Amino acid sequence: MNLTPAVSRLSPRTGGRLRRAATAATLAAGTAAALLTVTTGPAQASWYSASIGNTAVTLRDCYHPSKAAQPSQSCTAIKTVPAGTPVHIICQHSGQSIYGDPVWNYISYSGGEGYVADYYTYTGYANWIPGVDVCNY
């Protein structure tokens, strides 16, 4: 939008107001477009693809009947997740050390969700996965 020819024929006082109004409108449109771009993007959340290692693992519920102090083999066993099953790690929490690995992964997969020891999960990392949330436990 070019207001320069029309503005140049107006008094300096009126022309200045129009320039400021045009600048404000341009800035508002640019800001609205930037906000729209930011708010319409995908939600960012911790969601890391992994798989259960070479051994089936027990999926555990550390919330029911009561919340455990930390994930461990004492948490309620829900089911066995077969070896090689693809999973999504939602978050990680420190817990009972399994063969020197104190990390537990809260996973989701087609058969449910719950905690599994990181030791039995193939993630490509030794323990903590960069960028994965720590579980709000």
C-alpha positions as CSV (number, residue, x, y, z in Angstrom):
1,M,0.0,0.0,0.0
2,N,1.7,3.2,-1.2
3,L,0.3,6.4,0.5
4,T,3.2,8.6,-0.5
5,P,1.6,10.4,-3.5
6,A,-1.6,11.1,-1.5
7,V,0.3,12.1,1.6
8,S,2.6,14.5,-0.2
9,R,-0.5,16.6,-1.3
10,L,-1.7,16.9,2.3
11,S,-0.6,19.3,4.9
12,P,2.5,18.2,6.9
13,R,0.3,17.7,9.9
14,T,-2.2,15.5,8.2
15,G,0.5,13.7,6.2
16,G,2.4,12.8,9.4
17,R,-0.8,11.3,10.9
18,L,-1.4,9.2,7.8
19,R,2.2,8.0,7.8
20,R,2.0,7.0,11.4
21,A,-1.4,5.3,10.8
22,A,0.0,3.4,7.8
23,T,3.1,2.4,9.8
24,A,1.0,1.3,12.7
25,A,-1.3,-0.7,10.4
26,T,1.7,-2.4,8.7
27,L,3.3,-3.2,12.1
28,A,-0.1,-4.6,13.4
29,A,-0.5,-6.8,10.3
30,G,3.0,-8.1,10.6
31,T,2.6,-8.8,14.3
32,A,-0.7,-10.6,13.7
33,A,0.9,-12.7,10.9
34,A,3.8,-13.6,13.2
35,L,1.5,-14.5,16.0
36,L,-0.6,-16.6,13.7
37,T,2.4,-18.4,12.5
38,V,3.6,-19.2,16.1
39,T,0.2,-20.2,17.4
40,T,-0.8,-22.5,14.5
41,G,2.4,-24.6,14.6
42,P,2.4,-28.1,16.1
43,A,2.5,-28.4,19.9
44,Q,5.9,-29.2,21.2
45,A,6.0,-32.0,23.6
46,S,8.4,-34.7,24.7
47,W,7.8,-37.7,22.4
48,Y,10.8,-39.8,21.6
49,S,10.6,-43.0,19.4
50,A,12.3,-46.0,20.8
51,S,11.8,-49.8,21.2
52,I,11.9,-52.4,23.8
53,G,15.3,-54.2,23.6
54,N,16.0,-57.9,23.1
55,T,14.1,-59.0,26.3
56,A,10.4,-58.6,27.1
57,V,9.9,-56.0,29.9
58,T,7.2,-55.5,32.5
59,L,5.1,-52.3,32.1
60,R,4.5,-50.8,35.5
61,D,1.9,-48.5,37.1
62,C,3.6,-46.4,39.8
63,Y,0.4,-44.4,40.6
64,H,-2.2,-47.0,41.7
65,P,-3.2,-48.1,44.3
66,S,-0.9,-45.4,45.7
67,K,1.8,-43.2,44.2
68,A,5.3,-44.8,44.6
69,A,8.2,-42.7,45.8
70,Q,9.9,-43.4,42.5
71,P,9.5,-45.9,39.7
72,S,10.8,-49.4,40.7
73,Q,10.1,-53.1,40.3
74,S,7.8,-52.7,43.4
75,C,5.3,-50.7,41.3
76,T,2.2,-52.6,40.1
77,A,2.9,-54.9,37.1
78,I,0.4,-54.1,34.3
79,K,1.5,-56.4,31.5
80,T,4.5,-57.7,29.6
81,V,5.7,-55.7,26.6
82,P,7.3,-58.0,24.0
83,A,10.9,-57.5,22.9
84,G,11.2,-55.3,19.8
85,T,7.9,-53.5,20.4
86,P,8.1,-49.8,19.1
87,V,7.2,-47.3,21.9
88,H,7.1,-43.6,22.5
89,I,8.9,-42.2,25.5
90,I,6.9,-39.4,26.9
91,C,9.1,-38.5,29.8
92,Q,11.9,-40.0,32.1
93,H,12.3,-40.2,35.8
94,S,15.0,-41.4,38.2
95,G,14.2,-44.5,40.1
96,Q,15.4,-47.9,41.1
97,S,18.8,-48.7,39.5
98,I,18.6,-51.6,37.2
99,Y,22.1,-52.9,36.3
100,G,23.5,-49.4,37.1
101,D,20.9,-47.5,35.1
102,P,18.7,-45.4,37.4
103,V,16.5,-44.0,34.6
104,W,12.9,-45.2,34.1
105,N,10.9,-44.2,30.9
106,Y,7.2,-43.5,30.9
107,I,6.2,-45.0,27.6
108,S,3.1,-45.2,25.4
109,Y,2.4,-47.8,22.8
110,S,-0.5,-49.6,21.2
111,G,-1.0,-51.8,24.3
112,G,-1.0,-49.1,26.9
113,E,1.3,-46.8,28.9
114,G,3.4,-47.0,32.0
115,Y,6.9,-47.1,33.3
116,V,9.7,-49.4,32.1
117,A,13.3,-49.5,33.2
118,D,15.5,-47.6,30.7
119,Y,17.9,-50.5,30.8
120,Y,15.5,-52.6,28.8
121,T,14.6,-49.9,26.3
122,Y,16.6,-49.2,23.2
123,T,16.9,-45.4,22.9
124,G,20.3,-44.9,21.4
125,Y,21.4,-43.2,24.6
126,A,23.0,-44.7,27.8
127,N,20.5,-43.1,30.2
128,W,18.9,-39.7,29.9
129,I,17.8,-38.7,26.5
130,P,18.5,-35.1,25.5
131,G,15.4,-33.0,25.0
132,V,13.0,-35.5,26.7
133,D,11.1,-34.1,29.6
134,V,11.6,-35.2,33.2
135,C,8.3,-36.7,34.4
136,N,6.3,-34.4,36.7
137,Y,5.9,-37.1,39.3
